Amino acid sequence: MRRIRCVRESAHVRLNSMHTTTHTRAVRIGPGKKLTSAALAAVWAIGTLAQAQAGQAAQTGQAAPQQQALPQHPTSTPYAGDLSIFETPGRAEKLHIDRVMSLLHIEAGKTVADIGAGGGWFTVQAARQVGPGGAVIAEDINPAYIDSIGKRAAKEQLGNIHTVLGTPDDPKLPPNSLDAALMLKVYHEIAHPEPVLKDLRDAMKPGARFGIIDRNGKGDDHGLPEATVRREVERAGFKQVGRYDFTKDDGQDYFLIFEKR
């Protein structure tokens, strides 16, 4: 589950917040598994730049410039209610999640990202698939969802799940870390896919696969035209390598698979 990206804070507050949470990020990505040095250096550089910009703005008496980018396509209001509705019995069978994971090459020892993880339904499925030698990064921008996934992972004794609190335009994924990624009914809630896809592309290893499961719609009705999704993703440096419609019996859902060019 992701979220509409219309609310904007001032740039110096948002970026300075990223600076103050740098050390937390290295811990939250998983017990005993810190960010790579390159990723940590990148986050630290962003925080340092933000601090310098904020200081300069304070000296001149001017506020840092606000970012007011318009959505690239219509987006839907994200669901913010009881996450148990995504835990309905038989969901794995109806979604054919085993086939989804097979097509994304999710197998033992792999590292997978669940982007817009919500309550962590797919996170758990993937964690069991990759086993203790693999890892699943559960990303969301909702702190309550991230906390919920962390508690769920502990309860189910899945130590290979690592949570990441992202931002609307940056999922905070470590560079060159992923073998696969999935957005499950998430893409239609991303107002600014370009920066999100850039971060994801940088995080993918050569040959890694990225899947999108969504439904056709107008953008503001929890769906987005398949052609729009394909156009935006390919423009961000990906190539489509697969297209399926088995994830819902009525054929209204589409499952697209991409690799980076």
C-alpha distance (Angstrom), angle and dihedral (degrees) to the residues before:
residue distance angle dihedral
M1 . . .
R2 3.65 . .
R3 3.70 135.0 .
I4 3.77 147.0 -118.0
R5 3.75 112.9 -90.4
C6 3.78 104.2 -144.7
V7 3.79 103.2 108.8
R8 3.77 112.2 85.7
E9 3.77 129.2 -172.8
S10 3.77 123.3 -157.6
A11 3.78 112.5 -77.3
H12 3.80 95.7 -120.7
V13 3.82 92.4 53.2
R14 3.81 94.7 46.8
L15 3.77 96.2 44.4
N16 3.79 94.1 42.3
S17 3.81 87.5 52.8
M18 3.80 88.5 55.8
H19 3.81 88.6 53.4
T20 3.79 94.1 52.2
T21 3.81 93.3 49.8
T22 3.79 97.6 49.6
H23 3.80 94.9 105.7
T24 3.80 92.4 45.3
R25 3.80 90.3 54.5
A26 3.78 92.0 59.4
V27 3.78 90.3 54.0
R28 3.79 99.6 41.4
I29 3.75 94.0 55.1
G30 3.75 88.0 74.7
P31 3.75 146.9 -51.3
G32 3.77 109.5 -79.3
K33 3.82 92.2 -2.1
K34 3.79 113.2 97.0
L35 3.76 126.3 -177.0
T36 3.76 117.5 -83.8
S37 3.78 114.3 -95.0
A38 3.79 90.7 -110.4
A39 3.80 93.1 53.2
L40 3.77 92.8 45.2
A41 3.79 90.9 49.3
A42 3.80 90.2 50.7
V43 3.80 93.4 51.5
W44 3.80 91.1 45.8
A45 3.82 90.9 50.0
I46 3.80 91.3 52.4
G47 3.79 91.2 50.3
T48 3.81 92.2 47.7
L49 3.79 91.2 50.2
A50 3.79 91.0 49.2
Q51 3.80 91.5 51.1
A52 3.80 91.1 50.4
Q53 3.80 91.7 49.2
A54 3.78 91.8 48.7
G55 3.82 90.8 49.7
Q56 3.77 92.2 49.3
A57 3.77 91.1 49.4
A58 3.80 90.8 50.7
Q59 3.83 91.4 51.6
T60 3.80 93.0 51.1
G61 3.79 93.5 41.6
Q62 3.79 91.0 -122.2
A63 3.78 128.0 121.9
A64 3.78 118.0 -120.6
P65 3.82 111.6 -96.5
Q66 3.78 115.6 -89.9
Q67 3.78 122.3 -126.7
Q68 3.78 110.1 -130.8
A69 3.79 102.1 167.8
L70 3.77 113.4 167.5
P71 3.81 120.0 -124.3
Q72 3.79 114.6 -89.3
H73 3.80 90.2 -138.9
P74 3.85 137.1 1.8
T75 3.80 111.0 -73.9
S76 3.78 136.5 -158.5
T77 3.76 129.3 -119.2
P78 3.81 104.7 -106.0
Y79 3.76 121.6 -117.5
A80 3.79 110.0 -107.0
G81 3.78 102.7 173.8
D82 3.78 137.6 92.4
L83 3.79 109.4 -22.2
S84 3.79 92.2 -155.4
I85 3.81 89.7 85.9
F86 3.81 86.8 76.0
E87 3.79 91.8 56.6
T88 3.80 96.9 67.1
P89 3.81 115.4 149.8
G90 3.77 112.6 -98.8
R91 3.80 95.8 21.7
A92 3.80 92.6 124.0
E93 3.80 90.7 53.9
K94 3.82 94.7 45.5
L95 3.79 91.6 48.7
H96 3.82 92.0 42.1
I97 3.77 87.1 -135.1
D98 3.81 93.4 174.4
R99 3.80 89.7 59.4
V100 3.82 90.3 45.5
M101 3.80 90.9 54.5
S102 3.79 91.9 45.3
L103 3.81 92.1 53.6
L104 3.81 90.1 48.6
H105 3.83 89.1 50.6
I106 3.81 91.3 -120.0
E107 3.78 105.1 165.1
A108 3.79 142.2 137.0
G109 3.78 114.7 -40.3
K110 3.80 96.4 14.3
T111 3.81 127.6 129.2
V112 3.80 114.2 -129.3
A113 3.81 134.6 -177.0
D114 3.81 122.6 -146.2
I115 3.82 100.7 -161.1
G116 3.79 113.4 -157.9
A117 3.79 89.4 10.8
G118 3.82 97.8 179.2
G119 3.79 107.6 -178.3
G120 3.79 92.6 -5.4
W121 3.80 101.0 -107.9
F122 3.80 94.7 143.9
T123 3.80 90.7 34.4
V124 3.80 89.6 64.9
Q125 3.80 93.2 44.6
A126 3.80 91.1 52.2
A127 3.82 93.7 43.3
R128 3.78 91.0 57.3
Q129 3.81 90.4 46.6
V130 3.83 97.0 52.0
G131 3.80 93.6 41.4
P132 3.79 128.9 -156.3
G133 3.80 91.6 -47.0
G134 3.81 91.4 59.7
A135 3.78 134.9 57.1
V136 3.79 139.5 -138.0
I137 3.80 121.6 -154.4
A138 3.81 109.7 -153.3
E139 3.82 108.2 -159.3
D140 3.78 128.7 -173.4
I141 3.80 136.7 143.3
N142 3.80 93.5 -135.7
P143 3.84 109.7 92.1
A144 3.81 91.9 -157.4
Y145 3.80 91.2 56.1
I146 3.80 91.4 48.1
D147 3.80 91.1 51.3
S148 3.79 90.3 47.7
I149 3.81 92.3 52.6
G150 3.79 91.1 48.5
K151 3.80 91.4 53.4
R152 3.79 91.1 45.3
A153 3.80 92.2 51.5
A154 3.80 90.6 51.0
K155 3.81 92.5 47.1
E156 3.81 92.5 49.7
Q157 3.82 91.5 41.6
L158 3.78 93.8 -122.7
G159 3.77 102.3 151.6
N160 3.79 92.4 172.4
I161 3.82 92.4 72.9
H162 3.81 115.2 98.6
T163 3.80 121.8 -175.7
V164 3.79 125.7 -143.0
L165 3.80 124.2 -170.8
G166 3.78 104.1 -145.7
T167 3.79 132.4 -174.4
P168 3.82 127.1 -120.1
D169 3.80 92.2 -95.4
D170 3.82 101.0 28.5
P171 3.82 126.5 48.7
K172 3.84 90.3 -167.8
L173 3.79 96.2 -130.9
P174 3.83 118.9 170.1
P175 3.82 112.2 -110.3
N176 3.82 118.6 -100.6
S177 3.81 92.2 2.0
L178 3.82 107.5 114.2
D179 3.78 133.5 86.9
A180 3.82 92.0 178.7
A181 3.80 142.1 0.4
L182 3.79 135.1 -168.4
M183 3.80 135.2 -162.2
L184 3.80 105.5 -164.2
K185 3.84 110.0 -165.2
V186 3.82 88.8 -29.3
Y187 3.79 110.0 103.7
H188 3.82 95.2 78.1
E189 3.83 88.8 62.1
I190 3.82 94.9 55.1
A191 3.80 108.2 97.2
H192 3.81 95.2 -177.6
P193 3.81 107.3 35.7
E194 3.80 95.5 164.3
P195 3.85 97.8 77.3
V196 3.80 91.9 37.0
L197 3.79 92.0 52.8
K198 3.79 91.7 45.8
D199 3.81 91.3 55.9
L200 3.80 90.6 45.5
R201 3.81 92.6 49.3
D202 3.80 90.9 51.2
A203 3.81 89.4 50.6
M204 3.81 95.1 52.9
K205 3.77 121.7 94.5
P206 3.83 119.2 -135.5
G207 3.80 107.6 -74.5
A208 3.82 93.9 16.8
R209 3.80 117.4 144.1
F210 3.81 129.5 -133.2
G211 3.79 120.5 -161.7
I212 3.80 130.8 -163.9
I213 3.79 121.2 -166.8
D214 3.79 112.9 -173.0
R215 3.78 142.0 128.8
N216 3.76 134.1 -111.0
G217 3.78 113.3 -96.4
K218 3.78 145.2 120.8
G219 3.80 97.5 -82.6
D220 3.79 96.3 -108.1
D221 3.81 93.7 63.6
H222 3.83 99.0 62.6
G223 3.76 92.5 -89.6
L224 3.80 139.4 80.8
P225 3.80 132.4 -159.9
E226 3.77 111.7 -92.7
A227 3.79 90.8 -132.7
T228 3.82 91.0 56.8
V229 3.78 92.3 51.5
R230 3.78 93.5 48.2
R231 3.82 92.5 47.3
E232 3.80 94.0 50.2
V233 3.81 95.2 45.0
E234 3.80 94.7 46.6
R235 3.80 90.1 47.9
A236 3.81 87.5 57.2
G237 3.81 92.2 61.3
F238 3.81 103.6 -85.0
K239 3.80 132.9 119.9
Q240 3.79 124.2 -146.8
V241 3.79 113.2 -119.8
G242 3.80 101.6 168.8
R243 3.79 143.8 21.3
Y244 3.84 127.2 -171.2
D245 3.81 139.5 164.4
F246 3.81 102.7 -164.8
T247 3.83 96.5 105.2
K248 3.80 91.8 88.2
D249 3.78 127.2 30.8
D250 3.82 94.7 -132.6
G251 3.79 91.2 57.9
Q252 3.81 92.8 -126.8
D253 3.79 92.9 118.8
Y254 3.78 120.9 75.8
F255 3.78 128.7 -155.8
L256 3.79 113.4 -156.0
I257 3.81 124.5 -173.7
F258 3.79 123.5 -158.2
E259 3.78 138.4 -178.8
K260 3.77 124.5 -166.2
R261 3.77 118.3 -100.4
